Amino acid sequence: MIPPKPPARPDKVSLRQYMRLFRQDILSAQPARLYRAWMAEFKTPFFRSYLMNQPELVDEVLKARPDDFPKSSRISEGLRPLLGDSVFLTNGETWKRQRRIIDPAFEGGRLRDTFPAMWQAAEACVARIQGQSGQVVEVEEITSHAAADVIFRTLFSLPIEHEVASQVFHQFRAYQREQPILNIAAFISLPRWMPRFHSRRTKATAKVIRTLITQLTTERMAQIGAGTAPDDLATKIMTTADPQTGERFSTQEMVDQVAIFFLAGHETSASALAWTLYLMALYPEWQEKLAEEAQVLHDPNFSVMSKLRLSRDVFREALRLYPPVPMMVRQATCPERFRDRDVPKGSQIVLSPWHLHRHERLWDNPDGFDPTRWATENGKKCQREAYMPFSAGARVCTGAGFAMIEGPLILSMILQAYRVERIEGRDPVPVAHLTVRSKDGIWLRLVRR
């Protein structure tokens, strides 16, 4: 059986039809030819965009000349009320300064330091499932809870049950349902003074989340001043000075960064883990291999991760088939010429992990589930040139290494304790919200081993 994939639209549709399809789901609004195209052009009265699938073009935009292709200002419109001027939305010198402060907190040695907190979150996840053995459950709820727990334990040394942490989690769940990956502001370049197209509910939810994060950040600032702050990621980031200017984040700047840590770390991990569990139900022979491998999980020793090779390969394959962020948009700051096409200044450059990871001219068996592909020549080549679940180049996700520990660990712990079973007739349909989620949830039966 081939894992679920959204249906593609017909090659030719009117602008009105495309906008209607786009509003319903960005993935199924695209034609099937994009899975073979090296480059595609889209023209509307509002904007011109170019999808880049050729690995050399992707490298040009993300790795060779990232300053010439900054994050698109139009795409940031939909997320600005929540994320402010976080590292996810900024460009240029502001972004470089933010990364100089943030990056040291996620260096290799820090992963080892945060591992016990991840282990505790994984154990708590398994414990929460206990009363649901034999029941049909919506696993995105379970993985969202677990991913949020990891974020709060590693960032603020707080379990998800903490009052403020719990409130932030539930408000984020509401925000995720309300916020599409792109909104109308992504299509039309608006002057700064013109009102933005944000729903009242979305703005209200974003305000509540930022108020709660401000509370946590202000309390941590006070603990740092008093010398009583725990040695976690928040403390590390808030006490790190920019090596060039000597400046640290203000409380307001830190609120922006915590918002994106939570959105990126919680949303993406929850999405990836939920799809991986579904794939394990779809391919029970792989599930049993991972359950057997997970018997090495005895105590929170970071070295155990080197023994979870199959779990890592399975999680990597799930990220290929269902990349949490399906599309990224950059903007051309000067006229370009790619593949004998003129790309005007201001054009939107779309980089699509969704299409790149399933490209028919790059991957063997592109739509199939095959965790063994990473040991093949084709798999190794594609991993280098056509695999970017965490983006690539200078703007590669700071937490990529973090995610590749968290995902396989929680996956292994769940499968060590439970068998996951597919529900006939309820296979999920992928759609893009803030991340790639299922249209009606991912429903599985969990059975205690």
Sequence and secondary structure as in RCSB ss.txt:
>XXXX:A:sequence
MIPPKPPARPDKVSLRQYMRLFRQDILSAQPARLYRAWMAEFKTPFFRSYLMNQPELVDEVLKARPDDFPKSSRI
SEGLRPLLGDSVFLTNGETWKRQRRIIDPAFEGGRLRDTFPAMWQAAEACVARIQGQSGQVVEVEEITSHAAADV
IFRTLFSLPIEHEVASQVFHQFRAYQREQPILNIAAFISLPRWMPRFHSRRTKATAKVIRTLITQLTTERMAQIG
AGTAPDDLATKIMTTADPQTGERFSTQEMVDQVAIFFLAGHETSASALAWTLYLMALYPEWQEKLAEEAQVLHDP
NFSVMSKLRLSRDVFREALRLYPPVPMMVRQATCPERFRDRDVPKGSQIVLSPWHLHRHERLWDNPDGFDPTRWA
TENGKKCQREAYMPFSAGARVCTGAGFAMIEGPLILSMILQAYRVERIEGRDPVPVAHLTVRSKDGIWLRLVRR
>XXXX:A:secstr
        B S   HHHHHHHHHH TTTTSBGGGGT SEEEEE SS EEEEE SHHHHHIIIII GGGS B HHH
HTTTHHHHTT TTT  HHHHHHHHHHHGGGGSHHHHHHHHHHHHHHHHHHHHHHGGGTTSEEEHHHHHHHHHHHH
HHHHHHS  TTSHHHHHHHHHHHHHHHH  SS GGGTS   TTS     HHHHHHHHHHHHHHHHHHHHHHHHHH
HT   SSHHHHHHT   TTT     HHHHHHHHHHHHIIIIIHHHHHHHHHHHHHHH HHHHHHHHHHGGG  S 
 GGGGGG HHHHHHHHHHHHHS SS  EEEE SS EEETTEEE TT EEEE HHHHTT TTTSSSTTS  GGGGG
SHHHHHHHHHS  TT  GGG  TTHHHHHHHHHHHHHHHHHHEEEEE TT    EEESSSEEETT  EEEEEE 
